[in-house]
């Protein structure tokens, strides 16, 4: 990508036609969103490194941060890669219990002791709940979320079977703190958000641990657990432009304006197709010859990277149950404009 189009504090805008997008086709995007995707509050489309389309809805603007829910997981994935690159963590096959020497319950459990970071990253660690039936509300009432998750880990099955777990992603955040001496928020501010020109997140502190504090209107910055660990599976707030910057970094395999922030090897490994269509906390899709990897969160928050077309689509949304699939919007309205 040309050096002069890298975003600095400002975001370089481009006429859609100048970067190979059909402006007439994109004109239909706004009425489609208004009519059929009413909880979308902001969308940024980046093509060849420039913002070729940016619109806001429902009274929102470019500087308002949204709780992006499970998009947080993909941020944590990149932070783990950075920690490995810097030697804080040995590799993705390091055992989870290495980071918690004080943990004594079932330390010799034959399955638990073999679980690695890779199992957490790929959602292939066993837990005593059925897939997509994780009791997340129970996690949030615990005095120690890490101990609770460690106690669950390794039960009901063998490593290798896909089982989506937000608790496991939270454990990765705690591991980042154990390894680096910084919260995931502080580590990200220093090594990811700051260098990308994203909004640096202060420590707002938690007023409580009710639903609104953890998931709702009171969420700001980055939620923490009672021990001060940044939530690994949700709880991060980003603007649509922040989301697009992160997507652009990942699209360019970890390099930002000539500087490698996370290794190309990690990004390629994180987003390589798997039988589960899930990489290292990234959702993977291959459809009609189009390959994409996506950070996805409840309510329809998404950062979609399409390497073949040098395309990033970042969508920030207000929470609602069962929103329309954002991939449908991307497939039907944005990819045809490429």
NORSULWO-V510297 format. One record per helix or strand. SS is the DSSP state (alpha for helix, beta for strand). FROM is the first residue (numbers start at 1). TO is the last residue. If there is no record, write none. Layout:
((SS;FROM;TO) (SS;FROM;TO))
//
This chain:
((alpha;3;5) (beta;13;13) (alpha;16;19) (alpha;23;36) (beta;40;47) (beta;50;56) (beta;66;67) (alpha;71;85) (beta;95;95) (alpha;96;99) (alpha;112;114) (beta;116;116) (alpha;117;121) (alpha;136;139) (alpha;145;152) (alpha;166;180) (alpha;184;196) (alpha;211;214) (beta;222;222) (beta;224;224) (beta;230;230) (beta;236;238) (alpha;240;251) (beta;255;256) (beta;259;260) (alpha;264;270) (beta;278;278) (beta;283;287) (beta;290;297) (beta;301;306) (alpha;307;309) (beta;311;317) (alpha;326;337))
//
